[in-house]
């Protein structure tokens, strides 16, 4: 497990906040498109905080549009 965290740290990742009425749908669309998300924490009913790879972050715009969610970079 340590190697996975080390690999993600070396390749780069972003911490994002996803807000919208269908955050679960956004996560399902991302997993179907093989966009890597991890450490997903539900903040409230309409938002979640998660980590994503840099490659995945670039590819998640269509998933956000399709699910009606907004994605913001926290860190």
C-alpha positions in Angstrom: 0.0 0.0 0.0 2.9 2.3 0.7 4.1 1.9 -2.8 0.8 3.0 -4.2 0.9 6.3 -2.2 4.5 6.8 -3.2 3.7 6.2 -6.8 0.8 8.7 -6.7 3.0 11.3 -4.9 5.8 11.0 -7.6 3.4 11.2 -10.5 1.4 14.0 -9.0 -2.2 14.4 -7.7 -4.6 17.2 -6.8 -7.1 17.4 -4.0 -10.5 18.4 -5.4 -13.9 19.4 -4.1 -16.9 18.1 -6.1 -20.2 19.9 -5.5 -23.6 19.2 -7.0 -26.7 17.1 -6.6 -25.3 13.9 -8.1 -21.8 13.4 -6.7 -22.2 9.6 -6.8 -23.0 9.8 -10.5 -19.8 11.8 -11.0 -17.8 9.1 -9.2 -19.4 6.3 -11.2 -18.8 8.1 -14.5 -15.1 8.6 -13.5 -14.7 5.0 -12.5 -16.2 3.8 -15.8 -13.8 6.0 -17.7 -10.9 4.7 -15.6 -10.2 8.0 -13.9 -8.4 7.3 -10.7 -10.0 8.7 -7.5 -9.1 7.9 -3.9 -9.6 9.1 -0.3 -13.1 10.1 -1.1 -14.8 11.9 1.9 -18.3 13.1 1.9 -18.4 16.7 3.3 -22.2 17.1 3.2 -25.2 16.2 1.1 -24.0 18.0 -2.0 -20.2 17.9 -1.8 -17.3 15.5 -1.5 -13.5 15.9 -1.1 -11.2 13.5 -3.0 -7.8 13.1 -4.6 -7.3 12.6 -8.3 -4.3 12.0 -10.5 -3.2 14.8 -12.8 -4.1 12.8 -15.9 -7.5 12.1 -14.4 -8.2 15.7 -13.5 -7.7 16.7 -17.1 -10.1 14.0 -18.3 -12.9 14.6 -15.8 -14.5 17.7 -17.4 -17.0 15.7 -19.5 -17.9 13.6 -16.5 -18.6 16.8 -14.4 -20.7 18.2 -17.2 -22.7 15.0 -17.7 -23.4 14.6 -14.0 -24.1 18.3 -13.4 -21.3 18.8 -10.8 -18.7 21.4 -10.4 -15.0 20.6 -9.7 -12.7 22.9 -7.8 -9.1 22.4 -6.8 -8.5 22.6 -3.1 -4.7 21.9 -3.2 
